[in-house]
Amino acid sequence: MPIERPVLEDQPTLIARLQEARTTTDDLFGLLRTEALYERPIPERHRLIFYLGHVEAFDANLLFGPLGIASFHPEFDKLFAFGIDPIGGGLPSEPPSDWPTEAVVREYGEKVRAALDRGFSTADSSHPDLADGARMNVAIEHRLMHAETLAYLFHQLDPALKRPPAAPDRKPPGNPVAPTSVDIPAGRATLGLSRNGVFGWDNEFEEHAVEVPAFDIDAIKTTNGQFLEFVRAGGYRERGLWSDADWAWRSAAKLEHPPFWTPEGSGYRYRGMFGTEPLPLDWPAYVSHAEASAYARWVKRSLPSESQYHRAAYGTPRGAERAYPWGDEPPTPERGNFDFQRWEPAPGGAYPAGQSAFGVHDLLGNGWEWTRSLFEPFRGFEPHPFYRGYSANFYDGHHYVMKGGSPRTAACMLRRSFRNWFQPHYPYMYAGFRTVSA
């Protein structure tokens, strides 16, 4: 059975984890020059000043009530409450002058934190809305999710608007692995969580088993080198590789290569967080679901289902299942490129201690993995009563499940049951893919 973080952590532990998450987002905003806060690096998203206020307003809206704290700025509580799901409708177009100044937003955030910290010091931890720790876990993981969102938003900024950190990326412990495939025998995959006193987001419940027929899967994520072959073969212009909706999107966007690549002469460079470099051919290719699907058709394979991912990641030849691909020990730096170790991907397979029982690499970290499974509720789904729209608003047939994690995914969200999701025409996340036998 998987080892999960229990809900019933004591209040000091939860407060310490929240403080650590605050430091993570503070450090991220510290990378930006002041003028960057009013940029909109991704057209479908808010200007960055929104996110400076959002991570604090979310905590206020979630925790002020149970802690008995009165709102001191209802207008900001509402303004910074919700982001944008980039699907359908027009793009936001308001000018920077419509947003409050940085100083005012930071003052709001400081007051929210101070009020919460006072509330924590006097809170009755037996209060029905606090006793199970669910709200605190939601606050912590929501902030850490935004630490990843902020990273890929910042990635799209001109490097001149950022201050590179002094420390270089942590070097991977191993050498790259050549692309190959691994046979996975038929067997059981357990998805979801049991309601037995562990924290999970609403879409993680309820635990259930799926019998998965035998298949083969790529040992590493599809690399930039492999995807370059697709590009040079005219894959972006071959209509038969794309669904109708994906082709319409590709054509409207005039897409000819992944958004993390920039053309240079007859080739490409990789656009990193703090500058460009020659395209690293052994790094995973970060692309949208539409691009990943077209590539899979080009090689006459398909994206894995959610259950196939689980079988390859957590199954074993003898039938038992693991908490993590490598075993039941919690994540540590040598197991994968995750938990803010690096800004950029690592070569495929460079974390050999993280491989699964079947010899599949990088299943956690180094880039989320697209699946062909639509994001849908498991049987027994119940929304969190205090956050009813978290998942339910996206059960619309237009979002696909992503599994695994990226270099900027916090360790607490590497649990087996965690599910990420996105719509297929959003190419900015740190998301790669691997293929399976069709």
C-alpha positions in Angstrom: 0.0 0.0 0.0 1.3 3.5 -0.7 2.8 5.6 2.0 0.7 8.8 2.1 1.0 12.0 4.2 -1.7 11.7 7.0 -4.3 14.4 7.4 -3.9 14.4 11.1 -0.6 16.2 11.3 -0.3 18.3 14.4 -0.9 22.1 14.0 2.8 23.1 14.5 3.8 20.8 11.7 1.2 22.2 9.3 2.1 25.8 10.2 5.8 25.0 9.6 4.9 23.5 6.2 2.9 26.6 5.3 5.7 28.9 6.3 8.1 26.8 4.1 5.7 27.1 1.1 5.5 30.9 1.7 9.3 31.0 1.4 9.2 29.1 -1.8 6.8 31.6 -3.5 8.6 34.6 -2.0 11.9 33.3 -3.5 10.2 33.0 -6.9 8.9 36.5 -6.9 12.4 37.6 -5.8 13.7 36.5 -9.2 11.6 39.3 -11.0 12.5 42.8 -11.6 9.8 45.2 -10.6 8.6 46.0 -14.1 8.0 42.2 -14.8 5.1 42.1 -12.4 2.9 43.9 -14.9 3.8 41.7 -17.8 1.5 39.0 -19.2 3.9 36.4 -20.4 1.2 34.0 -21.4 -1.8 35.6 -23.3 -4.4 33.4 -21.6 -3.3 34.2 -18.1 -3.5 37.2 -15.8 -0.7 39.7 -15.4 1.9 38.5 -12.9 0.8 41.0 -10.3 -2.4 39.0 -9.9 -0.4 36.0 -8.6 1.4 38.1 -6.1 -2.0 38.8 -4.5 -3.7 35.4 -5.3 -1.5 33.2 -3.2 -2.4 35.4 -0.1 -6.1 36.0 -1.0 -6.6 32.2 -1.4 -5.4 31.6 2.2 -7.5 34.4 3.5 -10.7 33.2 1.8 -10.0 29.6 2.9 -8.8 30.1 6.5 -10.2 33.5 7.9 -13.6 32.0 8.6 -12.5 28.9 10.6 -10.0 31.0 12.5 -12.6 33.7 13.3 -10.8 36.5 11.4 -12.8 39.3 9.9 -11.8 40.4 6.3 -10.0 43.7 6.3 -10.1 44.1 2.4 -13.1 42.3 0.8 -12.3 44.0 -2.5 -8.9 42.3 -2.8 -10.2 39.1 -1.3 -12.5 39.0 -4.4 -10.1 40.5 -7.0 -7.4 38.0 -6.3 -9.6 35.0 -5.7 -9.7 33.2 -9.1 -7.4 32.8 -12.0 -8.3 31.9 -15.6 -8.8 28.5 -17.2 -7.3 29.0 -20.7 -10.1 27.4 -22.7 -12.7 29.1 -24.8 -13.7 32.8 -24.7 -11.6 35.8 -25.5 -8.2 36.7 -24.1 -7.8 39.1 -21.2 -6.9 42.6 -22.5 -7.0 45.0 -19.5 -4.0 47.5 -19.3 -1.5 47.3 -16.4 -3.0 50.5 -15.0 -6.1 48.5 -14.0 -4.2 46.6 -11.4 -3.1 47.9 -7.9 0.5 48.9 -7.3 3.0 46.4 -6.2 3.4 48.2 -2.8 -0.4 48.0 -2.1 -0.5 44.3 -3.1 2.5 43.4 -1.0 1.0 45.3 2.0 -2.2 43.3 1.6 -0.2 40.0 1.6 1.7 41.0 4.7 -1.5 41.8 6.5 -3.1 38.5 5.5 -0.1 36.5 6.7 0.1 38.5 10.0 -3.6 37.9 10.7 -3.3 34.2 9.9 -0.3 33.8 12.1 -2.1 35.4 15.0 -5.0 33.2 14.4 -2.9 30.1 14.3 -1.5 31.0 17.7 -4.9 31.1 19.4 -6.9 28.7 17.2 -8.9 25.8 18.6 -7.5 22.9 16.6 -10.6 20.9 17.4 -12.7 23.3 15.4 -14.7 21.2 12.9 -13.2 23.1 9.9 -9.6 22.7 11.2 -9.5 19.3 13.0 -8.8 17.1 10.1 -6.1 19.4 8.7 -7.7 19.3 5.2 -7.9 23.1 4.8 -4.3 23.6 5.9 -3.1 20.9 3.4 -5.1 22.6 0.7 -3.5 26.0 1.5 0.0 24.4 1.5 -0.4 22.4 -1.7 -2.3 25.2 -3.5 0.6 27.5 -2.9 3.1 24.9 -4.0 1.1 24.3 -7.2 1.4 28.0 -7.9 5.1 27.8 -7.3 5.2 25.6 -10.4 2.7 27.7 -12.3 4.8 30.8 -11.6 7.9 29.0 -12.9 6.4 28.3 -16.3 4.9 31.8 -16.5 8.3 33.3 -15.6 9.9 31.0 -18.2 8.1 32.9 -20.9 9.5 36.3 -19.8 12.4 38.0 -21.5 15.5 37.0 -19.4 16.3 40.6 -18.9 13.3 40.8 -16.6 14.7 38.1 -14.3 17.6 37.9 -11.8 19.3 34.5 -12.2 19.9 32.7 -8.9 23.5 32.3 -7.7 23.4 28.5 -7.4 23.5 26.5 -10.6 21.1 23.6 -11.2 21.9 20.5 -9.3 23.8 18.0 -11.5 21.9 14.7 -12.2 23.5 11.7 -10.6 23.6 9.5 -13.7 24.1 9.4 -17.5 21.4 9.5 -20.2 19.6 6.4 -21.2 19.1 5.7 -24.9 15.4 5.6 -26.1 14.0 2.1 -26.0 10.8 0.3 -25.0 10.0 -1.9 -22.0 7.5 -4.7 -22.0 4.9 -4.5 -19.2 3.0 -7.7 -18.4 -0.7 -7.7 -17.8 -1.6 -7.0 -14.2 -3.5 -4.8 -11.7 -3.1 -1.0 -11.3 -4.5 0.7 -8.3 -5.7 4.2 -8.8 -7.0 6.8 -6.3 -7.0 7.0 -2.6 -9.0 5.2 0.1 -10.7 7.5 2.6 -8.7 6.3 5.6 -7.4 9.4 7.1 -5.0 10.7 4.5 -5.1 13.9 2.6 -6.0 14.1 -1.0 -7.7 16.4 -3.4 -11.3 15.5 -4.2 -10.4 14.0 -7.6 -8.0 11.5 -6.0 -10.9 9.5 -4.3 -12.0 6.7 -4.4 -9.4 4.0 -4.6 -10.1 1.3 -7.2 -8.3 -1.4 -9.1 -8.1 -1.8 -12.9 -6.9 -4.9 -14.8 -4.4 -3.7 -17.5 -3.6 -5.9 -20.5 0.1 -6.3 -21.5 1.7 -3.4 -23.4 5.0 -1.9 -24.0 6.1 1.6 -23.1 9.0 3.9 -23.8 11.7 3.6 -21.1 12.2 7.4 -21.1 10.1 10.4 -22.2 10.2 11.4 -25.8 13.4 13.5 -26.2 14.0 16.7 -28.1 16.1 14.7 -30.5 13.3 12.3 -31.3 10.8 15.2 -31.6 13.2 17.0 -33.9 12.9 14.1 -36.3 9.1 14.6 -36.3 9.5 18.3 -36.9 12.0 17.8 -39.8 9.8 15.2 -41.3 7.0 17.8 -41.6 4.9 16.5 -38.8 3.4 19.9 -38.0 2.1 20.1 -41.6 0.9 16.5 -42.0 -2.9 16.9 -41.6 -3.5 13.2 -41.1 -1.6 13.2 -37.8 -3.9 15.7 -36.1 -7.5 15.5 -34.9 -9.8 18.2 -36.4 -9.7 20.3 -33.3 -6.0 20.0 -32.9 -5.3 20.9 -36.5 -7.6 23.9 -36.3 -5.6 25.1 -33.2 -2.2 24.4 -34.8 -3.2 26.2 -37.9 -4.6 29.2 -36.1 -1.4 29.4 -33.9 0.8 28.9 -37.0 2.7 26.4 -34.8 5.8 24.8 -36.4 7.8 23.7 -33.4 7.5 23.3 -29.6 7.2 26.6 -27.7 10.4 25.9 -25.7 12.4 25.9 -28.9 13.5 29.0 -30.9 14.6 28.8 -34.5 18.2 29.6 -35.3 19.5 29.1 -38.8 18.6 25.7 -40.0 18.2 24.4 -36.4 16.8 25.3 -33.0 17.9 26.5 -29.6 16.3 25.7 -26.3 14.7 28.6 -24.5 15.6 28.1 -20.8 14.5 30.0 -17.8 17.4 32.4 -17.8 18.6 32.3 -21.5 18.9 30.1 -24.5 21.3 27.3 -25.3 21.9 24.7 -28.1 18.9 22.3 -28.2 19.7 19.5 -25.7 18.7 16.5 -27.7 18.6 14.1 -24.7 16.2 16.3 -22.7 12.5 15.5 -22.8 10.4 17.5 -25.3 7.9 19.8 -23.5 4.8 20.0 -25.7 1.0 20.2 -25.6 -1.3 17.2 -25.6 -2.1 18.0 -29.3 1.5 17.9 -30.3 2.2 14.7 -28.2 -0.8 13.0 -29.8 0.4 13.9 -33.4 3.9 12.5 -32.6 2.4 9.3 -31.2 0.4 8.8 -34.4 3.5 9.5 -36.5 5.4 6.6 -34.8 2.2 4.5 -35.0 1.8 4.3 -31.2 -0.4 6.1 -28.7 -0.2 8.0 -25.5 -0.6 5.8 -22.4 -3.9 5.7 -20.5 -3.9 6.7 -16.8 -4.1 3.1 -15.8 -1.2 2.1 -18.1 0.9 4.8 -16.5 0.1 3.4 -13.1 0.9 -0.1 -14.1 4.3 0.9 -15.5 5.1 3.2 -12.6 3.9 1.3 -9.5 3.5 -2.3 -10.5 6.0 -5.1 -10.1 6.6 -8.4 -11.9 5.2 -10.3 -8.9 2.0 -8.3 -8.7 2.5 -6.2 -5.6 2.4 -2.4 -6.0 4.7 0.3 -4.7 4.1 3.7 -3.2 6.6 5.2 -5.7 8.3 3.8 -8.8 11.5 2.9 -6.9 9.7 1.5 -3.8 8.1 2.7 -0.6 10.8 5.2 0.5 9.8 8.9 0.2 11.2 11.0 -2.5 14.9 12.1 -2.2 17.1 14.1 -4.6 18.8 11.1 -6.2 15.4 9.6 -7.2 14.4 12.2 -9.8 14.4 15.7 -11.1 11.7 17.2 -8.8 11.1 19.3 -5.7 12.7 22.5 -7.1 16.2 20.9 -7.6 16.6 22.3 -11.1 15.1 25.0 -13.3 15.5 22.9 -16.5 15.0 19.3 -17.5 17.7 16.7 -17.2 18.8 14.1 -19.7 16.3 11.1 -19.9 17.2 8.4 -17.5 19.8 10.4 -15.6 18.3 9.4 -12.2 18.7 5.6 -12.3 17.7 5.2 -8.6 14.2 6.4 -9.5 13.4 3.8 -12.1 10.4 1.5 -11.7 10.4 -2.3 -11.0 10.1 -2.8 -14.8 13.0 -0.4 -15.6 11.0 2.6 -16.7 12.8 5.9 -16.0 11.7 9.4 -15.0 8.1 8.5 -14.1 8.2 11.1 -11.3 9.9 14.4 -12.2 11.6 15.8 -15.3 8.2 16.8 -16.8 4.6 15.9 -16.3 3.4 13.1 -18.6 0.3 13.5 -20.9 -2.1 10.5 -20.9 -4.9 9.9 -23.4 -7.4 9.7 -20.5 -9.9 12.4 -20.1 -10.0 14.0 -16.7 -13.1 12.5 -15.2 -14.3 11.7 -11.6 -13.6 8.3 -10.0 -16.6 6.5 -8.7 -17.4 7.9 -5.2 -16.3 11.4 -6.1 -17.3 14.0 -3.6 -16.1 17.6 -3.9 -14.5 19.2 -0.9 -17.3 21.2 0.8 -15.1 24.2 1.1 -13.7 24.1 -2.5 -16.5 22.5 -4.6 -15.2 23.7 -8.0 -11.6 22.6 -7.7 -12.1 19.5 -9.9 -15.8 19.5 -10.8 -15.5 22.6 -13.0 -13.1 20.7 -15.2 -15.0 17.5 -15.8 -16.0 18.8 -19.1 -14.5 16.4 -21.7 -11.9 19.0 -22.6 -9.1 18.2 -20.1 -6.6 15.3 -20.1 -5.0 13.7 -17.1 -1.3 14.3 -16.6 0.8 12.2 -14.2 4.2 12.3 -12.6 5.7 15.7 -11.9 8.1 18.3 -13.2 11.4 19.8 -12.0 9.3 22.4 -10.2 6.8 20.0 -8.5 6.9 19.8 -4.7 7.7 16.4 -3.2 4.4 16.3 -1.3 2.5 16.1 -4.6 4.5 13.1 -5.9 2.1 10.7 -4.2 0.8 7.9 -6.3 -2.8 9.1 -6.4 -2.1 12.8 -7.4 -3.7 13.8 -10.7 -2.9 16.9 -12.7 -4.9 17.9 -15.8 -4.9 20.4 -18.6 -6.7 21.1 -21.9 -4.9 19.9 -25.0 -4.0 23.2 -26.6 -2.0 24.8 -23.8 1.7 24.3 -24.6 3.4 26.2 -21.7 3.6 23.6 -18.9 6.6 21.5 -18.1 4.8 18.5 -19.7 6.3 15.8 -21.8 5.1 12.4 -22.9 6.1 8.9 -23.7 4.3 6.4 -26.0 2.9 2.9 -25.7 2.1 0.2 -28.2 -1.1 1.1 -30.0 
